[in-house]
């Protein structure tokens, strides 16, 4: 058995219930709402052009998220740098081995 909820009826019932609350309770609820809104970190949105339409992209908005984002970028760059050094070193080792085993003549490197 499914019951469809009518948003207008729900709104009327909630409004009627609010009218029945005393001022002290209403004041406490308003203060709690204000505190909750202050603590809530609303996500900042940035618009980015992608193809022919604009899309919303979440941007880090707390200090901790910025720190984590910077650390992730730094780790990716450091990893890419180490990988490049490793590949470059392996190429040099292979070149040295080819030169020492006479598979690559030295005349290639002489101008």
C-alpha positions in Angstrom: 0.0 0.0 0.0 1.6 3.2 -1.1 0.4 6.6 0.0 1.3 9.7 -2.1 2.5 12.6 0.0 1.0 16.0 -0.9 3.7 18.7 -0.3 1.1 21.4 0.1 -0.7 19.5 2.8 2.5 18.7 4.6 3.4 22.4 4.5 0.0 23.3 6.0 0.4 20.8 8.8 3.9 22.0 9.6 2.8 25.7 9.6 -0.1 24.9 11.9 2.2 23.0 14.2 4.6 25.9 14.4 1.8 28.3 15.4 1.0 26.0 18.3 4.6 26.3 19.7 5.3 28.7 22.5 7.8 31.7 22.1 10.5 30.1 24.1 10.6 27.0 22.0 10.5 29.0 18.8 13.4 31.2 20.0 15.4 28.1 20.9 14.7 26.6 17.4 15.7 29.8 15.7 19.0 30.0 17.6 19.7 26.3 16.9 19.1 26.9 13.2 21.3 30.0 13.2 24.2 28.0 14.9 23.7 25.2 12.4 23.9 27.6 9.4 27.1 29.2 10.8 28.8 25.8 11.2 27.7 24.6 7.8 30.4 25.1 5.3 28.5 25.8 2.1 30.4 24.3 -0.9 31.8 27.0 -3.2 31.0 26.5 -6.8 33.2 27.4 -9.7 32.1 27.4 -13.3 34.3 25.7 -15.8 34.0 25.7 -19.5 33.8 22.2 -20.8 32.9 21.8 -24.5 29.9 24.1 -25.2 28.3 24.2 -21.7 29.3 25.3 -18.3 29.5 22.8 -15.5 29.7 23.3 -11.8 32.8 21.9 -10.1 33.2 21.6 -6.4 36.1 23.6 -5.1 37.7 22.8 -1.7 36.3 25.3 0.8 37.8 24.4 4.1 41.4 24.7 5.2 41.8 21.0 5.7 40.5 20.3 2.1 42.9 22.8 0.6 45.8 21.2 2.6 44.8 17.7 1.4 44.4 18.9 -2.2 47.8 20.6 -2.2 49.4 17.4 -0.6 47.9 15.2 -3.3 49.1 17.5 -6.1 52.6 17.6 -4.5 52.7 13.8 -4.1 51.7 13.4 -7.8 54.4 15.8 -8.9 57.0 14.1 -6.7 56.0 10.7 -8.0 56.2 11.9 -11.6 59.6 13.4 -11.0 61.0 10.2 -9.4 59.6 8.2 -12.2 61.2 10.4 -14.8 64.6 10.2 -13.0 64.3 6.4 -12.9 63.5 6.2 -16.7 66.3 8.7 -17.5 68.8 6.7 -15.4 67.8 3.5 -17.1 68.3 5.0 -20.5 71.8 6.2 -19.5 72.7 2.8 -18.2 71.5 1.1 -21.4 73.5 3.6 -23.4 76.6 3.0 -21.3 76.3 -0.8 -21.7 75.9 -0.5 -25.5 79.0 1.7 -25.7 81.1 -0.6 -23.5 80.0 -3.7 -25.4 80.8 -2.0 -28.8 77.3 -2.3 -29.9 77.2 1.5 -30.3 80.2 3.2 -32.0 81.8 6.2 -30.2 81.9 8.1 -33.5 78.2 8.8 -33.1 78.9 11.1 -30.1 81.9 12.9 -31.6 81.2 16.0 -33.6 
